[in-house]
């Protein structure tokens, strides 16, 4: 015979299982995505008609098509490393924010 207490126990156990499963599946994906994003403070190196070049503290040059910058301005650039920690040449600029100062 069906008892409400058995159904209640089943719902609680199923909920605990579901939350645990989602944490096992979801947390590594979120952590992996966060691990591959980083930001750096860069200086505007050159501005032309078509693009702006930024230089990071390591001396790497980065180009962006936005030309609303002035040489010498400081910006914070948010990157994704394209899942290659060892190769910065394939990193992707996700966002650029001017630093007020």
C-alpha positions in Angstrom: 0.0 0.0 0.0 1.2 3.5 -0.9 2.4 5.6 2.1 3.0 9.3 2.1 6.1 8.9 4.3 7.7 6.6 1.7 7.0 9.1 -1.0 8.4 12.0 1.1 11.6 10.0 1.8 12.0 9.2 -1.9 11.7 12.9 -2.8 14.3 13.9 -0.2 16.7 11.3 -1.4 16.2 12.1 -5.1 16.7 15.8 -4.4 20.0 15.1 -2.5 21.1 12.8 -5.4 20.2 15.4 -8.0 22.0 18.3 -6.2 25.1 16.1 -5.7 25.1 15.1 -9.3 24.8 18.7 -10.6 27.7 19.7 -8.4 29.9 16.9 -9.8 29.0 17.8 -13.3 28.6 21.6 -13.1 31.4 22.7 -10.8 34.4 21.4 -12.9 33.0 23.2 -16.0 32.6 26.5 -14.2 36.0 26.2 -12.5 37.6 25.3 -15.8 36.1 28.3 -17.5 37.2 30.7 -14.8 40.7 29.2 -14.8 41.2 30.2 -18.5 40.1 33.8 -18.1 42.6 36.5 -17.0 43.1 40.2 -17.2 46.0 42.6 -17.5 46.6 46.3 -17.3 47.9 47.4 -20.6 49.0 50.7 -22.2 47.7 52.1 -25.5 50.8 51.9 -27.8 49.5 53.1 -31.1 46.1 54.3 -32.6 45.5 54.3 -36.3 42.4 54.7 -38.5 41.6 51.0 -38.3 42.9 49.6 -35.1 44.5 50.3 -31.7 47.6 48.5 -30.5 48.1 47.8 -26.8 51.3 46.7 -25.0 51.1 44.5 -21.9 53.7 44.4 -19.1 55.5 41.5 -20.9 55.9 43.5 -24.1 53.3 41.6 -26.1 51.3 43.7 -28.5 47.5 43.3 -28.9 45.3 44.8 -31.5 41.6 45.8 -31.4 39.4 47.4 -34.0 38.1 50.1 -31.5 39.9 53.3 -32.1 38.4 55.4 -29.2 41.7 55.5 -27.3 44.7 57.9 -27.0 48.3 56.8 -26.9 49.5 56.4 -23.3 46.0 55.6 -21.9 45.8 52.7 -19.5 43.2 50.0 -20.0 42.3 46.7 -18.4 42.1 43.9 -21.0 40.2 40.7 -20.2 41.5 37.7 -22.1 40.6 34.0 -22.6 43.7 31.8 -23.1 42.0 29.5 -25.7 42.9 26.6 -23.3 46.6 26.9 -24.0 48.4 28.1 -20.9 51.7 27.9 -22.6 50.9 29.9 -25.8 49.8 33.5 -25.4 49.8 34.2 -29.2 46.3 32.6 -29.5 44.7 34.4 -26.5 41.4 36.2 -27.3 40.5 39.7 -26.1 37.1 39.5 -24.5 36.6 43.0 -23.2 38.6 46.2 -22.8 37.9 48.7 -20.0 39.5 52.2 -19.8 41.1 52.9 -16.4 40.2 56.2 -15.0 43.0 58.1 -13.5 
